[in-house]
Every structure is written in C-alpha cells, then in structure tokens.
Amino acid sequence: MTLKKTLILFYFFSFIICSNISICGEKWCTLQKNNIHVLCIENDINNARKIIDFTDKKLTKISSDLGFTPQDTIKIIIAPSTKRFYNIAGNTLPEWSSGAAIPSQSIILLKSPRITNPDLNLEKIIVHELTHIGLYQATEGQDLMKWFNEGFAQYYSGELNMHAKILMAKRLMSNNFLKLKEIDEVFTFRKSEATLAYEEAHAAVLYLIELGGLDAVKILIDNLKQTGNMNQAMKNSINMGFDEFESKWINAMKKRYLWLVIFDYRLIISILFILLLLAAYLLKMKSTKKIKQNWEKEDIENFQTDEENTLD
C-alpha cells in the first residue's frame, strides 16, 4: 500500500548515524545493512534484525526483475503500537492496513510483530511495500495506475490463492467485477472490497506477465519511465492498449475461474438446502401415495366383505 502523505516521523532518519535516540519517552534504535536502515524501539530489536536481513535479500530479487539499480537508502520504521502506527502515518491509512510505503522517500512503515495477528504474514507485507518502492525507482517516480502498482506488489508477495479465485468467480458470475480503473479508489473501500481489488490487480498482472513475460514488463517499465503513458507503454510491450488488455483479461478470467463458483460455501449450502427440500417433498409424496393405496386396498377389502355378508 502506497502512502502519498509524508510520514510525520520520517525526519527520524536525520539521526540515522546515532545508535540510540529518545522520542516521546521511548528509546529508539537504528540498524543498518548495506543500503537498508531500520528504526525501532528496543523491544523490537530482534524483529528488526530479521526484517533487515529479509529485506536486503528481497530487494536484490525485485531490482533484478524490474531492471533497476537501487539508489536510495530503504528506511523501515517499526511502529511499536497500533496508535503509533496511525500517528506516524498521519492517520491517513484505512483501518485494515498493516503496512505502508512512501516510495518518494523510500520509507516503509510496519506494525511491530508483537502487536499484529500471529496469522499475519509480515514477510509478505514487507515484500509488498518494498515492491512499491522498487516500481517508483524503476520508473523514476512516475504516477502509476493503482492496479499495476498494487498488482505487482501482490505478485511479489504471494500466490493468488483459491479463496481469491472463488471471490473473483462470484463477482464474474454476478457481473460485478471491478474495472481496473476503479481500483484507484481502493483506500476508500471496506476491507472485503479492498481484498478483492488487490486480488483482481494481482490477477491482471499475472495475465500481463503471461502475455509477454518479465522481458515485456521491463519494456513496459522502461516506456513508463520515459513517458508515464500506460496505454502507449502497453502497446510497445504486449502489442495492445489498456482497453484491449482489460477486455481480454476479463474474458480470460471467465474461462479460467468462473466454474470455481461451485466451491462457494454459501452456494453449496443453498444447493444442499434445495436438495433437502426436494427430497422431503418427494418422501412426502411417496408417503401420501402409499397411504392412498392402503386406503384403496382397505376400501376394496371392506367392499368384498360387505358383498360376502350380503350373499350370506
């Protein structure tokens, strides 16, 4: 997630040469490895060591794939509390956010692993935010379409999982699929809608890479760096403009994922409920038919008995 507003505390890094600084009554420490610096409180020093090693390794991979040489120092702030996280960000982030980046300042803001859900994958968040900075440096600061920016961040931070595919299948079936340009407003979405937007962007980037490979991506990025025009950059890299790409991508998604709607648990429950009602109805009909047959049999037997009595 990119954050355009400058972090209130980014000036911390003017003190980066200091080993310890005190801010708001908290003792902050700095760690450095190559061109990555991490700022954290003492309680997060072990987390910071893991983060700096992981970030250094991933930066090499991302810069190689996107075809650029990292220029600026990557600065990572580990917020010790949720309140501090939002305060540092200037209270501009949605409540569902777990990390943020200011690519123009090469700054990443993270919540401390001590305060996040244990199921939250911190490494994925780091890669996501690092990709934003990588794209900014690779395109020399061009303002990128959100689907492309967030989609690449999702691409590098993890696989497109089955749950995401089912979500997209449901939206495709109801003809409620987000247009790629609508993803520009992702920060205003509620969490469930934002999750879908990120995964749609991820799927779009996967399709882009499928069409031309990472070589085409490098050509696209190089064109974006020169002109900032996504439509022309796509024509030069994959031989189709944005509108044509989006149309073909949606058709590809329908062929690839629409059938997965059968795995939606709510749909399964609805189908099972209907089948149960049908089964109950058929059993009732069978029972009613049997009762009628018994009545008819009894009537015949009673009639025969009456005939015999009459003859007697």
C-alpha positions as CSV (number, residue, x, y, z in Angstrom):
1,M,0.0,0.0,0.0
2,T,1.5,3.3,-1.0
3,L,1.1,6.4,1.2
4,K,1.4,9.7,-0.6
5,K,1.4,11.9,2.5
6,T,4.9,12.2,4.1
7,L,5.2,10.3,7.4
8,I,5.3,12.7,10.3
9,L,8.3,10.9,11.8
10,F,10.3,10.4,8.6
11,Y,12.8,13.0,10.0
12,F,13.9,10.3,12.4
13,F,16.3,9.3,9.8
14,S,18.3,12.5,10.0
15,F,19.6,10.8,13.2
16,I,20.4,7.6,11.5
17,I,24.1,7.8,12.4
18,C,23.1,7.7,16.1
19,S,23.0,4.3,17.7
20,N,20.2,5.3,20.1
21,I,17.7,8.2,20.2
22,S,14.8,9.0,22.5
23,I,11.5,10.1,21.1
24,C,8.3,10.7,23.1
25,G,9.8,8.9,26.0
26,E,10.7,5.8,24.0
27,K,14.2,4.6,23.3
28,W,14.6,4.0,19.6
29,C,17.5,2.1,18.0
30,T,18.8,2.0,14.4
31,L,20.2,-0.9,12.5
32,Q,21.9,-0.8,9.1
33,K,22.8,-3.4,6.5
34,N,24.0,-2.2,3.0
35,N,21.5,0.4,1.9
36,I,18.7,-0.6,4.3
37,H,18.1,1.1,7.7
38,V,15.6,0.1,10.3
39,L,14.3,2.2,13.2
40,C,12.6,0.5,16.1
41,I,12.3,0.6,19.9
42,E,14.5,-1.8,21.9
43,N,11.7,-4.4,22.4
44,D,11.7,-4.9,18.6
45,I,15.4,-5.2,18.0
46,N,15.3,-8.9,17.3
47,N,12.4,-8.4,14.9
48,A,14.4,-5.6,13.2
49,R,17.4,-7.9,12.6
50,K,15.2,-10.5,10.9
51,I,13.4,-7.8,8.9
52,I,16.6,-6.1,7.7
53,D,18.1,-9.5,6.5
54,F,14.9,-10.4,4.7
55,T,14.5,-7.0,3.1
56,D,18.1,-7.0,1.8
57,K,17.6,-10.3,0.1
58,K,14.3,-9.4,-1.5
59,L,15.5,-6.1,-2.7
60,T,18.1,-7.8,-4.8
61,K,15.4,-10.0,-6.4
62,I,12.9,-7.2,-7.1
63,S,15.6,-4.8,-8.6
64,S,16.8,-7.6,-10.9
65,D,13.4,-8.4,-12.2
66,L,12.3,-4.8,-12.7
67,G,15.6,-3.8,-14.2
68,F,16.9,-1.1,-11.9
69,T,19.7,-0.4,-9.5
70,P,18.6,0.7,-6.0
71,Q,19.6,4.3,-5.5
72,D,18.2,5.5,-2.2
73,T,18.5,4.1,1.3
74,I,15.5,2.0,2.2
75,K,14.2,3.2,5.6
76,I,11.9,1.0,7.6
77,I,10.1,2.2,10.7
78,I,8.6,-0.5,13.0
79,A,5.7,1.1,14.9
80,P,5.6,-0.3,18.5
81,S,1.8,0.1,18.8
82,T,-1.3,0.5,16.6
83,K,-1.8,4.0,17.8
84,R,1.8,4.9,17.0
85,F,1.4,3.3,13.6
86,Y,-1.5,5.5,12.6
87,N,0.1,8.6,14.3
88,I,3.3,8.1,12.3
89,A,1.2,7.8,9.1
90,G,-0.7,11.0,9.9
91,N,-4.0,9.0,10.4
92,T,-4.4,8.7,6.6
93,L,-4.5,4.9,6.4
94,P,-7.6,2.7,6.3
95,E,-8.3,0.7,9.5
96,W,-7.5,-2.6,7.7
97,S,-3.9,-1.6,6.7
98,S,-0.9,-3.4,8.2
99,G,1.9,-1.6,6.4
100,A,2.5,1.4,4.2
101,A,5.2,2.9,1.9
102,I,6.2,6.4,0.8
103,P,8.1,5.5,-2.4
104,S,9.3,9.1,-2.9
105,Q,11.1,8.9,0.5
106,S,12.0,5.2,0.3
107,I,10.2,4.7,3.6
108,I,8.3,1.6,4.8
109,L,6.1,1.7,7.8
110,L,5.3,-1.6,9.6
111,K,3.4,-2.6,12.7
112,S,5.5,-4.4,15.2
113,P,5.1,-8.2,15.0
114,R,4.4,-8.0,18.7
115,I,1.1,-6.3,18.2
116,T,-0.2,-8.0,15.0
117,N,-2.3,-11.0,14.4
118,P,0.0,-14.1,14.6
119,D,-1.6,-15.3,11.3
120,L,-0.4,-12.1,9.6
121,N,2.5,-12.8,7.2
122,L,5.0,-10.0,7.9
123,E,7.3,-11.1,5.1
124,K,4.5,-10.7,2.5
125,I,3.8,-7.2,3.8
126,I,7.5,-6.2,3.6
127,V,7.7,-7.5,0.0
128,H,4.5,-5.7,-0.9
129,E,5.7,-2.4,0.3
130,L,9.2,-2.9,-1.0
131,T,7.8,-3.5,-4.5
132,H,6.1,-0.1,-4.4
133,I,9.5,1.5,-3.7
134,G,11.1,-0.7,-6.4
135,L,8.5,0.4,-9.0
136,Y,8.9,4.0,-8.0
137,Q,12.7,3.8,-8.5
138,A,12.4,1.7,-11.7
139,T,10.0,4.3,-13.3
140,E,11.8,7.3,-11.8
141,G,8.8,8.5,-9.9
142,Q,6.0,8.1,-12.5
143,D,2.5,8.1,-11.1
144,L,1.4,4.5,-11.9
145,M,-2.1,3.2,-12.2
146,K,-3.1,1.6,-9.0
147,W,-3.9,-1.8,-10.5
148,F,-0.4,-2.1,-11.9
149,N,1.3,-0.8,-8.7
150,E,-0.7,-2.9,-6.3
151,G,-0.9,-5.9,-8.7
152,F,2.9,-6.1,-8.8
153,A,3.1,-5.7,-5.1
154,Q,0.7,-8.7,-4.7
155,Y,2.6,-10.7,-7.4
156,Y,5.9,-10.5,-5.5
157,S,4.3,-11.0,-2.1
158,G,2.5,-14.2,-2.7
159,E,0.4,-16.6,-4.8
160,L,-3.2,-16.0,-6.0
161,N,-5.0,-18.3,-3.5
162,M,-8.1,-20.4,-4.1
163,H,-10.2,-18.1,-1.8
164,A,-9.3,-15.1,-4.0
165,K,-10.2,-17.1,-7.2
166,I,-13.6,-18.0,-5.8
167,L,-14.3,-14.4,-4.8
168,M,-13.5,-13.3,-8.4
169,A,-15.6,-16.1,-9.8
170,K,-18.6,-14.9,-7.8
171,R,-18.1,-11.3,-9.0
172,L,-17.8,-12.5,-12.6
173,M,-21.0,-14.5,-12.3
174,S,-22.9,-11.6,-10.9
175,N,-21.3,-9.2,-13.5
176,N,-20.0,-7.2,-10.6
177,F,-16.3,-7.4,-11.4
178,L,-14.3,-4.3,-10.6
179,K,-12.9,-2.4,-13.6
180,L,-9.1,-1.9,-13.3
181,K,-9.5,1.9,-13.1
182,E,-11.9,1.5,-10.2
183,I,-9.0,0.0,-8.1
184,D,-7.6,3.6,-7.9
185,E,-10.1,4.1,-5.1
186,V,-9.0,1.1,-3.1
187,F,-8.1,3.1,0.0
188,T,-11.7,4.1,0.4
189,F,-13.0,0.5,0.2
190,R,-14.1,-1.6,3.2
191,K,-11.7,-4.5,3.9
192,S,-13.6,-7.2,2.0
193,E,-13.9,-5.0,-1.1
194,A,-10.2,-3.9,-0.8
195,T,-9.1,-7.6,-0.6
196,L,-11.0,-8.3,-3.8
197,A,-9.5,-5.2,-5.5
198,Y,-5.9,-6.3,-4.6
199,E,-6.5,-9.8,-5.9
200,E,-8.0,-8.6,-9.1
201,A,-4.9,-6.4,-9.6
202,H,-2.8,-9.4,-8.9
203,A,-4.7,-11.5,-11.5
204,A,-4.3,-8.7,-14.0
205,V,-0.5,-8.6,-13.5
206,L,-0.3,-12.4,-13.8
207,Y,-2.1,-12.1,-17.1
208,L,0.2,-9.3,-18.2
209,I,3.3,-11.5,-17.4
210,E,1.6,-14.5,-19.1
211,L,1.3,-12.5,-22.3
212,G,4.8,-11.2,-22.5
213,G,6.9,-12.5,-19.7
214,L,9.1,-10.4,-17.4
215,D,11.0,-9.1,-20.5
216,A,7.8,-7.4,-21.7
217,V,7.4,-6.0,-18.2
218,K,10.9,-4.4,-18.4
219,I,10.0,-2.9,-21.7
220,L,6.7,-1.6,-20.2
221,I,8.5,-0.1,-17.2
222,D,11.2,1.5,-19.5
223,N,8.4,3.1,-21.5
224,L,6.6,4.3,-18.4
225,K,9.9,5.8,-17.1
226,Q,10.2,7.8,-20.4
227,T,6.6,8.9,-20.9
228,G,4.4,7.8,-18.0
229,N,1.7,6.8,-20.6
230,M,0.4,3.3,-19.6
231,N,-1.6,2.9,-22.8
232,Q,1.3,3.5,-25.1
233,A,3.7,1.5,-22.8
234,M,1.4,-1.5,-23.1
235,K,1.2,-1.2,-26.9
236,N,5.0,-1.2,-27.0
237,S,5.4,-4.1,-24.7
238,I,2.5,-6.5,-25.4
239,N,1.1,-5.1,-28.6
240,M,-2.2,-4.0,-27.2
241,G,-3.5,-0.9,-25.4
242,F,-5.0,-0.8,-22.0
243,D,-8.7,-1.2,-23.0
244,E,-8.0,-4.2,-25.2
245,F,-5.9,-5.7,-22.5
246,E,-8.6,-5.3,-19.9
247,S,-11.2,-6.8,-22.2
248,K,-9.1,-9.9,-23.0
249,W,-8.1,-10.2,-19.3
250,I,-11.8,-10.3,-18.2
251,N,-12.6,-12.9,-20.8
252,A,-9.6,-15.0,-19.7
253,M,-10.8,-14.8,-16.1
254,K,-14.2,-16.0,-17.0
255,K,-12.8,-19.0,-18.8
256,R,-10.3,-19.7,-16.1
257,Y,-12.2,-19.1,-12.8
258,L,-16.0,-18.8,-13.4
259,W,-16.5,-22.5,-12.8
260,L,-15.0,-22.2,-9.3
261,V,-18.2,-20.5,-8.1
262,I,-19.4,-24.1,-7.3
263,F,-17.0,-24.1,-4.4
264,D,-18.6,-21.1,-2.7
265,Y,-19.8,-22.4,0.6
266,R,-22.9,-20.3,0.6
267,L,-23.9,-21.6,-2.8
268,I,-23.2,-25.1,-1.7
269,I,-25.4,-24.6,1.4
270,S,-28.2,-23.2,-0.8
271,I,-28.0,-26.1,-3.2
272,L,-28.0,-28.6,-0.3
273,F,-31.0,-26.9,1.3
274,I,-32.9,-27.0,-2.0
275,L,-32.0,-30.7,-2.4
276,L,-33.2,-31.4,1.1
277,L,-36.4,-29.7,0.5
278,L,-36.9,-31.6,-2.8
279,A,-36.0,-34.9,-1.0
280,A,-38.5,-34.1,1.8
281,Y,-41.2,-33.3,-0.8
282,L,-40.6,-36.5,-2.7
283,L,-40.7,-38.5,0.5
284,K,-44.0,-36.8,1.5
285,M,-45.4,-37.5,-2.0
286,K,-44.3,-41.2,-1.7
287,S,-45.8,-41.5,1.7
288,T,-49.1,-39.8,0.6
289,K,-49.3,-42.2,-2.4
290,K,-48.7,-45.2,-0.1
291,I,-51.4,-44.0,2.3
292,K,-53.9,-43.6,-0.6
293,Q,-53.0,-47.1,-1.9
294,N,-53.7,-48.5,1.6
295,W,-57.0,-46.7,1.8
296,E,-58.0,-48.0,-1.6
297,K,-57.0,-51.6,-0.6
298,E,-59.0,-51.3,2.6
299,D,-62.0,-50.0,0.7
300,I,-61.8,-52.9,-1.7
301,E,-61.4,-55.4,1.2
302,N,-64.4,-53.8,3.0
303,F,-66.5,-53.9,-0.2
304,Q,-65.7,-57.6,-0.7
305,T,-66.6,-58.3,2.9
306,D,-69.9,-56.5,2.6
307,E,-70.7,-58.4,-0.6
308,E,-70.0,-61.7,1.1
309,N,-72.2,-60.8,4.0
310,T,-75.0,-59.8,1.6
311,L,-74.8,-63.1,-0.2
312,D,-74.9,-65.0,3.1
